[in-house]
Amino acid sequence: MHHVPLNKDMANIVQVFQMCHAFEQIGVDVTLAIPTGSKDMSESEVYGTIEQKLGTRPTFEVRCLSNFTIAGRGQVIGTYFGIRSLLRDYAGVDFCFARSSFITHLAVSAGIRTIYESHGMVINPRYKVLDSIYRRRLLRDVRSPNLVLFVAISNTLASIWNKMRVPACKMMVLHDGFSAEDYKTVISQEESRRFCGIKSKSKIVVYAGSLYKDRGIENILKLAKAFKDVNFYVVGGPEEDKQFYEAKSAQQGLNNLSFVGNVSHHKVRDYLFAADVLLMLYTDKVPTINICSPLKAFEYMASGRIIVGQAFPTIKEILSDGHNALLAGVNSYKELENKLHQALQLDYPNKLANNARTLAFEKYSWKKRAEQILDVLQKTSISDVGKVIC
């Protein structure tokens, strides 16, 4: 059960769709309850929107929630009546899976066994008082026997929640993942470049992700200036930020830097396969950088391309410098430049890319993630696992 409208271009939407699909793959009967974001969206448009983001036609059931907002705000509270009604309709389900503490509270209060997945410590980013109130309520809900599993997306995040007395017996650490179906077959660079309309035969460096001001996009401009014989492609948005950096690039005369803009999530794969090197950049200004689990890290790994990034704590939970990536110091542009220079000297196949791809398929696919959750639920003597609301 998710609170963000399915027509939003947000990573959490992709993650929720992928987890529903993964549970279906392992034989769990899944219903996705989610607001549409549009009053007039038909059933075919709902499934079409999911297919566009997921890359395949969803086989799980979708129930659309009402989503009343005031001036575009209050999307969680706006689904209150739809959530209450749906929880009554699905009173016999085995589990409700939620990323919202608000939905979790309603499900726990309704007597439904609930799985809560935490992606950070901030519950209400606008108001500190409400954030504190909601966190205390969540910690009370954790003590309920109806909250059966608390999933944290990094070891660092789990450690923080443990210190706030989330019981260790309910805690499970699972990083985000990738679609093994999408990356099982490696597409050659030549073919991928053709799919992307890239005619260059030079070395290509790709960054895929958000272009917000705290992502360090300025470093890509610096790198493009330093490596003039290399072509850089930046895939992502929002459009306003794309235009901002595009203008800065033009001012600096960077003819080897292209801003692609937003593409459908499952099409990002083509750009990753087209690359020689993948950039994974952040700054310490990203509020969740020390506790997050970025989706692109696992897709980068699965693509079998060399990853150049920065050694933030949660990145080091999955990648190690010199083994499956090249990681620079967090605040050292010069070291980042040196790591990229090192990566560009390598040919394929190489151990860095192979090690990253192997680890991704061994540990981080969405399907393996769903299997681990199901395995824990079964081992904790929760029987008759057969139907889940996500």
Rosetta blueprint (number, residue, H / E / L):
1 M L
2 H L
3 H L
4 V L
5 P L
6 L L
7 N L
8 K L
9 D L
10 M L
11 A H
12 N H
13 I H
14 V H
15 Q H
16 V H
17 F H
18 Q H
19 M H
20 C H
21 H H
22 A H
23 F H
24 E H
25 Q H
26 I L
27 G L
28 V L
29 D E
30 V E
31 T E
32 L E
33 A E
34 I E
35 P E
36 T L
37 G L
38 S L
39 K L
40 D L
41 M L
42 S L
43 E H
44 S H
45 E H
46 V H
47 Y H
48 G H
49 T H
50 I H
51 E H
52 Q H
53 K H
54 L H
55 G L
56 T L
57 R L
58 P L
59 T L
60 F L
61 E E
62 V E
63 R E
64 C E
65 L E
66 S L
67 N L
68 F L
69 T L
70 I E
71 A L
72 G L
73 R E
74 G L
75 Q L
76 V L
77 I H
78 G H
79 T H
80 Y H
81 F H
82 G H
83 I H
84 R H
85 S H
86 L H
87 L H
88 R H
89 D H
90 Y L
91 A L
92 G L
93 V L
94 D L
95 F E
96 C E
97 F E
98 A E
99 R L
100 S L
101 S H
102 F H
103 I H
104 T H
105 H H
106 L H
107 A H
108 V H
109 S H
110 A L
111 G L
112 I L
113 R L
114 T E
115 I E
116 Y E
117 E E
118 S E
119 H L
120 G L
121 M L
122 V L
123 I L
124 N L
125 P L
126 R L
127 Y L
128 K H
129 V H
130 L H
131 D H
132 S H
133 I H
134 Y H
135 R H
136 R H
137 R H
138 L H
139 L H
140 R H
141 D H
142 V H
143 R L
144 S L
145 P L
146 N L
147 L E
148 V E
149 L E
150 F E
151 V E
152 A E
153 I L
154 S L
155 N H
156 T H
157 L H
158 A H
159 S H
160 I H
161 W H
162 N H
163 K H
164 M L
165 R L
166 V L
167 P L
168 A H
169 C H
170 K H
171 M E
172 M E
173 V E
174 L L
175 H L
176 D L
177 G L
178 F E
179 S L
180 A H
181 E H
182 D H
183 Y H
184 K L
185 T L
186 V L
187 I L
188 S L
189 Q H
190 E H
191 E H
192 S H
193 R H
194 R H
195 F H
196 C H
197 G L
198 I L
199 K L
200 S L
201 K L
202 S L
203 K L
204 I E
205 V E
206 V E
207 Y E
208 A E
209 G L
210 S L
211 L L
212 Y L
213 K H
214 D H
215 R H
216 G L
217 I H
218 E H
219 N H
220 I H
221 L H
222 K H
223 L H
224 A H
225 K H
226 A H
227 F L
228 K L
229 D L
230 V L
231 N E
232 F E
233 Y E
234 V E
235 V E
236 G L
237 G L
238 P L
239 E H
240 E H
241 D H
242 K H
243 Q H
244 F H
245 Y H
246 E H
247 A H
248 K H
249 S H
250 A H
251 Q H
252 Q L
253 G L
254 L L
255 N L
256 N L
257 L E
258 S E
259 F E
260 V E
261 G E
262 N L
263 V L
264 S L
265 H H
266 H H
267 K H
268 V H
269 R H
270 D H
271 Y H
272 L H
273 F H
274 A H
275 A L
276 D L
277 V E
278 L E
279 L E
280 M E
281 L L
282 Y L
283 T L
284 D L
285 K L
286 V L
287 P L
288 T L
289 I L
290 N L
291 I L
292 C L
293 S L
294 P L
295 L H
296 K H
297 A H
298 F H
299 E H
300 Y H
301 M H
302 A H
303 S L
304 G L
305 R L
306 I E
307 I E
308 V E
309 G E
310 Q E
311 A L
312 F L
313 P H
314 T H
315 I H
316 K H
317 E L
318 I L
319 L L
320 S L
321 D E
322 G L
323 H L
324 N L
325 A E
326 L E
327 L E
328 A E
329 G L
330 V L
331 N L
332 S L
333 Y H
334 K H
335 E H
336 L H
337 E H
338 N H
339 K H
340 L H
341 H H
342 Q H
343 A H
344 L H
345 Q L
346 L L
347 D L
348 Y L
349 P L
350 N L
351 K H
352 L H
353 A H
354 N H
355 N H
356 A H
357 R H
358 T H
359 L H
360 A H
361 F H
362 E H
363 K H
364 Y L
365 S E
366 W H
367 K H
368 K H
369 R H
370 A H
371 E H
372 Q H
373 I H
374 L H
375 D H
376 V H
377 L H
378 Q H
379 K H
380 T L
381 S L
382 I L
383 S L
384 D L
385 V L
386 G L
387 K E
388 V E
389 I E
390 C L
